[in-house]
Amino acid sequence: MEQSAVKGQKTNSKSAFMKPHIREEWVGRVYTFVCILVLIATILAIVYFVASKGLSTFITNGVNIGDLLTGLKWDPEGEPAVFGALPFIFGSFSTSLLAALIAAPLGCCAAIFMTQIMPGAGRRFMQPVIELLAGIPSVVYGFVGLSVIVPMLRAIFPGQGIGILAGSLVLAVMILPTITSIATDALAALPGGLKEGSFALGATRWQTIYRIVLPTTLPALLTGVVLGMARAFGEALAVQMVIGNAPHIPRSLFESASTLTSAITLSMGNTISGTAHNNALWSLALILLTMTFIFVFIVRVLERRNHR
């Protein structure tokens, strides 16, 4: 009798102990499920809203999609109105690519220094400084570019200093923390046995870095570069302050140009909703959104290659 009573007390205590945990587990599952639904609904709503507005240019206003993507003239107030977005597309791609070409070697070399050459002092002093760049507002980057980079380019090269090169230099500094952080994590996660095996075969440290370390982590390094380009492609304020915002394709790096984001931010507040000009700006936003999905797809492909 006493043993059965003790067993009954143990069973009751276990059930009383399990009930709160079961309740907490269900609360956590429901909360997570609701958050996922809200996230999916938000993404779908953004895509639907931008797509419905952007496609109105072709459905309602009768603008040819080929003329929008390949047209060289942007004159929404003309008679007839002309919507050629190629100068903006060219400006966005050129500044993003040039910024990636500048920032990628710097970010990868900084990551190699912090993980392979001086991992102690490098990660203790250099990494916080680089990560601090990520917290600086875009307007500060634009103001520094307007006050420092533009006068420097004006003094060295022909022109007024504003243009593709000025915007690319500002973007290169802005995307440097992204590329450096991802490259640092990729190099730090590299198995130590690879380097030890290379050293055992008589390779020097530099031979190990450019023959073993870099080829092995190349997909992850490219992922950082692509994410940096995605950040640069969608930047608006900093580029707008130094690029000149001229709606034409420049013939050199020192001529004024414009980007998709600059065109949207400068004109969206001056248009009436539902007009052809306003719908054309939403079409530019749809191009930006499409490029974002393409960048995400490229990152996923590189991640699969990295896991292999």
C-alpha positions as CSV (number, residue, x, y, z in Angstrom):
1,M,0.0,0.0,0.0
2,E,2.8,2.4,0.9
3,Q,4.6,1.6,-2.3
4,S,1.5,2.2,-4.4
5,A,0.9,5.5,-2.6
6,V,4.5,6.5,-3.3
7,K,4.2,5.5,-6.9
8,G,1.0,7.5,-7.2
9,Q,2.6,10.6,-5.7
10,K,5.5,10.3,-8.2
11,T,3.1,9.9,-11.1
12,N,1.1,13.0,-10.0
13,S,4.3,15.0,-9.5
14,K,5.6,14.0,-13.0
15,S,2.3,14.9,-14.6
16,A,2.2,18.2,-12.8
17,F,5.8,18.9,-13.9
18,M,5.1,18.0,-17.5
19,K,2.0,20.1,-18.0
20,P,3.7,23.5,-17.8
21,H,6.4,22.3,-20.2
22,I,3.8,21.0,-22.7
23,R,2.0,24.3,-22.4
24,E,5.2,26.2,-23.0
25,E,6.0,24.1,-26.0
26,W,2.7,24.7,-27.6
27,V,2.9,28.4,-26.9
28,G,6.3,28.5,-28.6
29,R,5.1,26.5,-31.6
30,V,2.1,28.8,-32.1
31,Y,4.1,31.9,-31.7
32,T,6.7,30.7,-34.2
33,F,4.0,29.7,-36.6
34,V,2.3,33.1,-36.4
35,C,5.6,34.9,-36.9
36,I,6.3,32.9,-40.0
37,L,2.8,33.6,-41.4
38,V,3.3,37.3,-40.7
39,L,6.7,37.3,-42.4
40,I,5.4,35.4,-45.5
41,A,2.3,37.6,-45.7
42,T,4.4,40.8,-45.5
43,I,6.8,39.6,-48.3
44,L,3.8,38.6,-50.5
45,A,2.1,41.9,-49.9
46,I,5.2,43.9,-50.8
47,V,5.7,41.8,-54.0
48,Y,2.0,42.2,-55.0
49,F,1.9,45.9,-54.3
50,V,5.1,46.7,-56.1
51,A,4.3,44.4,-59.0
52,S,0.7,45.7,-59.4
53,K,1.9,49.3,-59.4
54,G,4.9,48.6,-61.6
55,L,3.0,46.6,-64.2
56,S,0.4,49.4,-64.5
57,T,2.9,51.2,-66.7
58,F,2.5,48.6,-69.4
59,I,-1.1,47.6,-68.8
60,T,-2.8,50.9,-68.1
61,N,-0.5,53.5,-69.8
62,G,0.6,51.4,-72.7
63,V,4.3,51.8,-72.4
64,N,6.3,49.1,-74.2
65,I,8.5,47.1,-71.8
66,G,11.3,47.1,-74.4
67,D,11.2,50.9,-74.6
68,L,11.4,51.1,-70.9
69,L,14.4,48.8,-70.5
70,T,16.4,49.9,-73.5
71,G,15.3,53.5,-74.0
72,L,18.0,56.2,-73.6
73,K,15.7,59.2,-72.9
74,W,13.8,59.9,-69.7
75,D,11.3,62.7,-70.2
76,P,8.0,62.0,-68.2
77,E,6.8,65.6,-68.6
78,G,7.3,65.7,-72.4
79,E,4.7,65.5,-75.1
80,P,4.6,62.6,-75.6
81,A,6.1,61.4,-72.4
82,V,9.2,59.2,-72.9
83,F,10.2,56.6,-70.3
84,G,13.7,55.2,-71.0
85,A,15.2,53.6,-67.9
86,L,18.5,52.3,-69.4
87,P,20.6,55.2,-68.1
88,F,19.3,54.4,-64.5
89,I,19.9,50.7,-65.0
90,F,23.4,51.3,-66.3
91,G,24.2,53.7,-63.4
92,S,23.1,51.2,-60.8
93,F,25.0,48.3,-62.3
94,S,28.1,50.3,-63.0
95,T,28.4,51.8,-59.5
96,S,27.6,48.4,-57.9
97,L,30.1,46.4,-60.0
98,L,32.9,49.0,-59.6
99,A,32.3,49.2,-55.8
100,A,32.5,45.4,-55.6
101,L,35.7,45.4,-57.6
102,I,37.2,47.9,-55.1
103,A,35.8,46.5,-51.9
104,A,36.2,42.7,-52.6
105,P,40.1,42.7,-52.6
106,L,40.2,44.9,-49.6
107,G,37.6,42.9,-47.6
108,C,39.2,39.5,-48.5
109,C,42.7,40.7,-47.7
110,A,41.5,42.1,-44.4
111,A,39.8,38.8,-43.6
112,I,43.0,36.9,-44.5
113,F,45.0,39.2,-42.2
114,M,42.6,38.7,-39.3
115,T,42.3,34.9,-39.6
116,Q,45.5,33.6,-41.2
117,I,48.3,36.1,-40.4
118,M,47.5,37.8,-37.1
119,P,44.3,36.1,-35.8
120,G,44.8,37.5,-32.3
121,A,45.6,41.1,-32.7
122,G,43.8,41.4,-36.0
123,R,40.4,40.2,-34.7
124,R,40.8,42.1,-31.5
125,F,41.5,45.5,-33.0
126,M,40.7,45.5,-36.8
127,Q,37.4,43.7,-36.8
128,P,35.6,46.1,-34.4
129,V,36.8,49.0,-36.5
130,I,35.5,47.4,-39.7
131,E,32.2,46.5,-38.1
132,L,31.8,50.0,-36.9
133,L,31.5,51.1,-40.5
134,A,28.3,49.2,-40.8
135,G,26.6,51.3,-38.2
136,I,27.4,54.7,-39.8
137,P,24.2,56.2,-41.5
138,S,24.1,56.5,-45.2
139,V,23.8,60.3,-45.1
140,V,27.1,60.5,-43.3
141,Y,28.8,58.5,-46.0
142,G,27.2,60.8,-48.6
143,F,28.3,63.9,-46.8
144,V,31.9,62.6,-46.4
145,G,31.9,61.7,-50.1
146,L,30.6,65.1,-51.0
147,S,33.1,66.9,-48.8
148,V,36.2,64.7,-49.3
149,I,36.0,62.4,-52.3
150,V,34.4,64.8,-54.8
151,P,36.9,67.6,-54.2
152,M,39.8,65.1,-54.3
153,L,38.6,63.7,-57.7
154,R,38.0,67.3,-59.0
155,A,41.6,68.2,-58.1
156,I,43.1,65.1,-59.7
157,F,40.9,64.2,-62.7
158,P,39.0,66.3,-65.2
159,G,35.4,67.2,-64.5
160,Q,33.5,68.3,-61.4
161,G,34.4,65.3,-59.3
162,I,30.8,63.9,-59.2
163,G,30.0,60.9,-61.2
164,I,30.3,57.1,-61.4
165,L,33.7,56.9,-59.7
166,A,32.7,59.1,-56.7
167,G,29.5,57.0,-56.2
168,S,31.5,53.7,-56.5
169,L,34.1,54.8,-53.9
170,V,31.4,55.7,-51.4
171,L,29.6,52.4,-52.0
172,A,32.9,50.5,-51.7
173,V,33.4,51.8,-48.2
174,M,29.7,51.1,-47.3
175,I,29.8,47.4,-48.5
176,L,33.3,46.7,-47.0
177,P,32.0,45.5,-43.6
178,T,29.6,43.0,-45.3
179,I,32.3,41.5,-47.5
180,T,34.8,41.4,-44.7
181,S,32.5,39.9,-42.1
182,I,31.4,37.0,-44.4
183,A,34.9,36.4,-45.6
184,T,36.2,36.3,-42.0
185,D,33.5,33.8,-40.9
186,A,34.3,31.6,-43.9
187,L,38.0,31.6,-43.3
188,A,37.6,31.0,-39.6
189,A,35.4,28.0,-40.2
190,L,38.0,26.3,-42.4
191,P,39.1,23.0,-40.9
192,G,42.6,23.2,-39.4
193,G,43.6,19.9,-40.9
194,L,43.8,21.4,-44.4
195,K,46.4,23.9,-43.4
196,E,48.3,21.5,-41.3
197,G,48.4,19.0,-44.2
198,S,49.8,21.7,-46.5
199,F,52.4,22.7,-44.0
200,A,53.4,19.1,-43.6
201,L,54.0,18.8,-47.3
202,G,56.4,21.7,-47.1
203,A,54.2,24.6,-48.4
204,T,54.8,28.0,-47.0
205,R,52.1,30.1,-45.4
206,W,51.4,32.2,-48.5
207,Q,51.4,29.0,-50.7
208,T,48.8,27.5,-48.3
209,I,46.7,30.7,-48.4
210,Y,46.4,31.1,-52.2
211,R,46.5,27.4,-53.1
212,I,44.5,25.8,-50.3
213,V,42.6,28.4,-48.2
214,L,41.3,30.7,-51.0
215,P,40.1,28.0,-53.4
216,T,38.4,26.1,-50.7
217,T,36.5,29.1,-49.4
218,L,35.9,30.7,-52.8
219,P,32.1,30.1,-52.9
220,A,31.7,31.7,-49.5
221,L,33.9,34.7,-50.5
222,L,31.8,35.2,-53.6
223,T,28.7,35.1,-51.5
224,G,30.0,38.0,-49.5
225,V,30.7,39.9,-52.7
226,V,27.2,39.3,-54.1
227,L,25.6,40.4,-50.8
228,G,27.8,43.5,-50.9
229,M,26.6,44.2,-54.5
230,A,23.0,43.7,-53.4
231,R,23.5,46.3,-50.7
232,A,25.2,48.7,-53.1
233,F,22.5,48.2,-55.8
234,G,19.7,49.3,-53.4
235,E,21.6,52.2,-51.8
236,A,19.9,55.6,-52.5
237,L,20.9,58.6,-50.4
238,A,24.7,58.3,-50.3
239,V,25.0,57.7,-54.1
240,Q,22.4,60.4,-54.8
241,M,24.6,63.0,-53.1
242,V,27.7,62.3,-55.2
243,I,26.7,60.9,-58.5
244,G,25.2,64.0,-60.1
245,N,21.7,62.6,-60.9
246,A,21.9,63.2,-64.7
247,P,19.6,60.9,-66.7
248,H,22.0,59.8,-69.4
249,I,24.7,57.2,-69.9
250,P,28.1,58.7,-69.0
251,R,31.0,58.4,-71.4
252,S,33.6,58.2,-68.5
253,L,33.8,57.6,-64.8
254,F,33.9,61.3,-64.1
255,E,30.6,62.3,-65.7
256,S,27.4,62.7,-63.9
257,A,25.0,59.8,-64.0
258,S,21.9,58.5,-62.1
259,T,20.7,55.3,-60.6
260,L,17.4,53.6,-60.1
261,T,17.2,54.5,-56.5
262,S,18.1,58.1,-57.1
263,A,15.4,58.5,-59.8
264,I,12.8,57.0,-57.4
265,T,13.7,59.1,-54.4
266,L,14.0,62.4,-56.3
267,S,10.8,62.1,-58.2
268,M,8.3,60.0,-56.2
269,G,7.3,62.8,-53.9
270,N,6.6,65.1,-56.9
271,T,4.2,62.8,-58.8
272,I,0.5,62.1,-58.4
273,S,-0.5,58.5,-57.7
274,G,-2.0,56.8,-60.8
275,T,-0.3,59.0,-63.4
276,A,2.1,57.6,-66.0
277,H,5.1,59.2,-64.3
278,N,4.2,57.7,-60.9
279,N,3.6,54.2,-62.5
280,A,6.9,54.4,-64.3
281,L,8.7,55.1,-61.0
282,W,7.0,52.0,-59.6
283,S,8.3,50.1,-62.6
284,L,11.8,51.1,-61.6
285,A,11.0,49.8,-58.1
286,L,9.9,46.6,-59.7
287,I,13.2,46.3,-61.5
288,L,15.0,46.8,-58.2
289,L,12.9,44.1,-56.5
290,T,13.6,41.7,-59.4
291,M,17.3,42.3,-59.1
292,T,17.1,41.6,-55.3
293,F,15.5,38.2,-56.0
294,I,18.3,37.5,-58.6
295,F,21.0,38.4,-56.1
296,V,19.3,36.1,-53.5
297,F,19.2,33.3,-56.0
298,I,22.9,33.7,-56.8
299,V,23.7,33.6,-53.1
300,R,21.7,30.3,-52.7
301,V,23.5,28.8,-55.7
302,L,26.9,29.7,-54.1
303,E,25.9,28.4,-50.8
304,R,25.0,25.0,-52.3
305,R,28.4,24.9,-54.0
306,N,30.0,25.7,-50.7
307,H,28.2,22.9,-48.9
308,R,29.4,20.4,-51.5
